[in-house]
C-alpha cells in the first residue's frame, strides 16, 4: 500500500517503528529491523526528504512527523505527479493516433453497415465513455432502447452528456418523452432548427455518423471515426451548434407573453395567413414578421404553423 506514495518496505518499517518509539536512534533501528546501518541511514534520509521524519534536537537525532501532516503531504505530491502523468498520457495518445494515421489511414475509419449494427456500435461507444458524450439527433429514428439504456448508464457513472435535437422532435410526443427521461437523469438538452448531420461523439476522440440519410433503408451506412483532425472538427461543429441552440425545457412551462404574441400564436395554430392576422390585430407587416421570427426562435420551430402547434402543446396558449 505504501508503494502508492513511493515508500519501500524498509522505509515503511522505519517510519512505523519511530511512530511507536520516538527514542529509537538510527543504530537502534538497524538492530531491531536487522538491517545494515548504511541502509537504514539512507532510508532515514529519504523519509526526511519526504517530510515523514524530522530532526528531534536531542541525542536520538530524529522523530516521526505527525502522519496527518507527513503522509498528507506525500499523498498530495503523488497526486500532483499522477496528474502530470495523466497529461503526459494524453499527449502520448495523440502522438500514438498520429502515428497510426500515418502508418495505416484506414484504421481511423470503420464502416458500419445497417441501422441495427450502428445502434450496437452506439451502445458500445457509450459504454466506453469516461468524460463526455456529445450528440446531434434528428429524425428518422431507428429503435433507440439500447442507446437510451447505455446513455443512462454513462450518466450514472458521472459522464457529462449534451445533446442537440432537431426541432422536428417537437412534433413527436414519444421522442419528447424519451428526451425528458434522459434530462431527468442529467442530460443537457437543446433544440436547433437546422442540424446538418446526426452524430454521437465520445470523449472528443471517437465519433459515429451516418453516410446515408435513411436509417430504414437496406443500404444504410455509417462510419466510426477515431481520434484525428476530423473528430476535432466535429467537436468544433457541435460547440458552434450548441451556442446557437435553444435550451429544451424538461417540462412544459409557460413563458411571459404579451397579449399580441399570445394572439399571434393562437392564430398561427389555426393556420391563419399573415394577411388575415394583420387585419385581425391591426399591426404593421414589419411588426408581425419581427414578432413571428422571435416566437419561432423561442420555440425552436421551423415554420409558422409548427410554432402555433408547439405553443399549444407546451401550454403557452
C-alpha positions, 0 to 999 in steps of 0.5 A, a space after each residue: 500500500 505504501 508503494 502508492 506514495 513511493 515508500 519501500 518496505 524498509 522505509 515503511 518499517 522505519 517510519 512505523 517503528 519511530 511512530 511507536 518509539 520516538 527514542 529509537 536512534 538510527 543504530 537502534 533501528 538497524 538492530 531491531 529491523 536487522 538491517 545494515 546501518 548504511 541502509 537504514 541511514 539512507 532510508 532515514 534520509 529519504 523519509 526526511 526528504 519526504 517530510 515523514 521524519 524530522 530532526 528531534 534536537 536531542 541525542 536520538 537525532 530524529 522523530 516521526 512527523 505527525 502522519 496527518 501532516 507527513 503522509 498528507 503531504 506525500 499523498 498530495 505530491 503523488 497526486 500532483 505527479 499522477 496528474 502530470 502523468 495523466 497529461 503526459 498520457 494524453 499527449 502520448 495518445 495523440 502522438 500514438 493516433 498520429 502515428 497510426 494515421 500515418 502508418 495505416 489511414 484506414 484504421 481511423 475509419 470503420 464502416 458500419 453497415 445497417 441501422 441495427 449494427 450502428 445502434 450496437 456500435 452506439 451502445 458500445 461507444 457509450 459504454 466506453 465513455 469516461 468524460 463526455 458524450 456529445 450528440 446531434 439527433 434528428 429524425 428518422 429514428 431507428 429503435 433507440 432502447 439500447 442507446 437510451 439504456 447505455 446513455 443512462 448508464 454513462 450518466 450514472 457513472 458521472 459522464 457529462 452528456 449534451 445533446 442537440 435535437 432537431 426541432 422536428 422532435 417537437 412534433 413527436 410526443 414519444 421522442 419528447 418523452 424519451 428526451 425528458 427521461 434522459 434530462 431527468 437523469 442529467 442530460 443537457 438538452 437543446 433544440 436547433 432548427 437546422 442540424 446538418 448531420 446526426 452524430 454521437 461523439 465520445 470523449 472528443 476522440 471517437 465519433 459515429 455518423 451516418 453516410 446515408 440519410 435513411 436509417 430504414 433503408 437496406 443500404 444504410 451506412 455509417 462510419 466510426 471515426 477515431 481520434 484525428 483532425 476530423 473528430 476535432 472538427 466535429 467537436 468544433 461543429 457541435 460547440 458552434 451548434 450548441 451556442 446557437 441552440 435553444 435550451 429544451 425545457 424538461 417540462 412544459 412551462 409557460 413563458 411571459 407573453 404579451 397579449 399580441 404574441 399570445 394572439 399571434 400564436 393562437 392564430 398561427 395554430 389555426 393556420 391563419 395567413 399573415 394577411 388575415 392576422 394583420 387585419 385581425 390585430 391591426 399591426 404593421 407587416 414589419 411588426 408581425 414578421 419581427 414578432 413571428 421570427 422571435 416566437 419561432 426562435 423561442 420555440 425552436 420551430 421551423 415554420 409558422 404553423 409548427 410554432 402555433 402547434 408547439 405553443 399549444 402543446 407546451 401550454 403557452 396558449 
